[in-house]
Amino acid sequence: MDVTLLKSEINYKYVRSSGSGGQHVNKVSSKAELYFDLSNSSVFNDEEKQKLSEFFNNRLTKDGVLILVCDESRSQFRNKALVTQRFLELIQEGLKEDKKRISTRVPRSVKRKRLKAKRINADKKANRKPPTLE
């Protein structure tokens, strides 16, 4: 994955941030919005795009655009750095290969313990019933 090429495909938009801050917040656009068009990206191949679209299934728009927002800091530059860092971490996490699970045998003692607990529970419930008179 080429990070510089990936960063070149990112678009930023700056809007006014909400929250406290007095009159300053009404004048300065410090909130950073990151837009990344996954469907038209040339950085990833089709297999990687499919994997990332499954990873970002709830975060993508209908057009296949990923939008991330950061307004943690009052600085526009800091917010841009934070949202870019978060984006790169999400991409790395989305492309991570899952480890294949190696199935193991269930130990005999675990099976015994489960059956013993099951028997105790069954006896407990059987003792709650009124006795049958024959």
Buried (B, 14 or more C-beta within 10 A) or exposed (E): EEEEEBEEBBEEEBEEBEEEEEEEBEEBEBBBBBBBBBEEBEBBEEEBBEBBBEBBEEEBEEEBBBEBBBBBBBEBEBBBBBBBEBBBEBBEEBEEEEEEEEEEEEEEEEEEEEEEEEEEEEEEEEEEEEEEEE
